[in-house]
Amino acid sequence: MNNTISTDASSKRHPITDRFADMPAGPFARLNALLAPLTPSGDPVLLSLGEPKHPVPDFVAPILAQHIDDFGRYPPIMGTVGFRDAVKSWLIRRFDLPIEALDADHHIMPVNGTREALFNLPLVASPPEKNGKQPLVLMPNPFYQCYAAGALAAGAKPVYVSATDASNHLPDFAGLPEDTLNQTSMVYACSPANPQGAVMSLEDLQILITLARQHHFVLAVDECYADIYDKTPPASALQACLSLPTPPNGDPFSNVVVFHSLSKRSSLPGLRSGFIAGDKALMTKVRAFRNIAAPQTPLPLLAVATAAWNDDAHAAENRKLYQQKIDLAESILGNQFNFYRPAGGFFLWLNVGDGLAATQKLWEQGALKVLPGAYLARDDENGHNPSKEYIRVALVQDIATTRTALTQIADILGS
Ligand SMILES: Cc1ncc(COP(=O)(O)O)c(C=O)c1O
């Protein structure tokens, strides 16, 4: 199977598709190609995709049924007042924000899952040139692959900043040369990070926001795992904004946009519902763009989403299930494979020496499908893939399945 998006010779005649010529195929397509020649030892257990398998919350079906007629209407791009108010209330509760800090109509916007919004943001936020040069869009390495697609679509150059155990699995954007930062139009940060589960502290976020304001770039913080955490609730960049002096334009969220989703928090990946919140002036531009070009969230789904943001109990239950599975992982894997408890998210990031070989072995000997870390990262300037020693294990299955799978991982890779 071909490993890049650009496939046949005819694509060379199309400058638009050439934009993506160097982009590898998606991690799951590569994984399927890697495993295709091999035979799994039994019924496959999927630990590769970050798709929560916990039950859909009880309130979903009745609300959907109640709003069924709304499928007969085009939804407004800004969603409903009820949705924006629910999001505002959740942000205030969850991140302890002062009630007057957020203007629901101007700081908050629904998105059709955060993936499309993460992809679309650079089309608005990254200009054709920055200081007379092609703009740079910085992102962690490894990373959620859609960031690179967004940067390339906007005509910017993606810059992959290693996030390894040497840097506590967080990228050191502030340590980049001044010239690089001056050419930067946008930065993607992810906290809790997929795949490593590392969480940026309030201070890390303050430093990055200050950097964004000094160097005039937009900071996009992907916080879609914010409600899945181990011990301490991760901070939001919105909180960090409010702990800094308000910029002269009067908007405390200047230069910053955060992304939140119900896919992980509420185990509703199929709902395709999330929101973005932040910089008022940028939101106005994003709104104008989205009004023409972006997918709206259907009204019945917005009604479900409104109920989900208004309820914390189901999210707490959900979080508890992940915590139990992390406990299991700790007791079964111990300190093998450099195991550590992820501070956030639901992935184990295990150093197994050779991630590709371990993935094949787990498939052949245990029918376990995990993701090689290498598929989530790009080679650095020395041709080194910073994640090639790792596998990512998504703890999305039920407790019993997870216990069996973790025991098999320890047996198969430990031998
Ligand atoms: C880091 C990260 N960001 C964003 C997303 C997109 O989530 P959704 O589009 O379901 O909101 C995912 C999904 O796996 C993710 O892992």
The ligand as a Gaussian input file, in Angstrom:
#p B3LYP/6-31G(d) Opt

LIG

0 1
 C       -5.840000      14.972000      20.478000
 C       -7.134000      14.875000      19.755000
 N       -7.698000      16.000000      19.315000
 C       -8.862000      15.990000      18.659000
 C       -9.515000      14.803000      18.396000
 C      -10.791000      14.852000      17.598000
 O      -11.875000      14.522000      18.337000
 P      -13.355000      14.823000      17.850000
 O      -13.286000      15.266000      16.404000
 O      -14.060000      13.550000      18.012000
 O      -13.850000      15.935000      18.723000
 C       -8.966000      13.589000      18.818000
 C       -9.646000      12.335000      18.525000
 O       -9.132000      11.259000      18.667000
 C       -7.739000      13.629000      19.532000
 O       -7.161000      12.516000      19.985000

